[in-house]
Amino acid sequence: MNLRQYWIVIERGPHNCSAFSPDVLGCAATGSSVEQTLAGMRRALRLHLEGMIEDGDPLPRSHNLSWHLRHSDGFAPALDDLITQIEVELPVHGRVFAAA
């Protein structure tokens, strides 16, 4: 298996949570709890990255959070957001490479 790690941000709302990865644009998940959202985000990332591999697209690099704060327009997590890094297992098939 090919292990990849990505930072995710979990935002808590009044009735649910949502998550996204600043490194993997367009990939998000929601859930009724932090645990559900975390599990959903892990599944969403795996499916998103497997689709990129199948399409022959380069996988995004995982940048540290200070890089995102300096280089990403609009990335400003709230003080009560949960920020964590999760590991995603991808099957090893074909060539896997990272974007520059």
Beta strands, then each sheet from edge to edge (+ up, - down):
strand 1: 2-12
strand 2: 17-21
strand 3: 24-31
strand 4: 82-90
sheet 1: 3+ 2- 1+ 4-
end
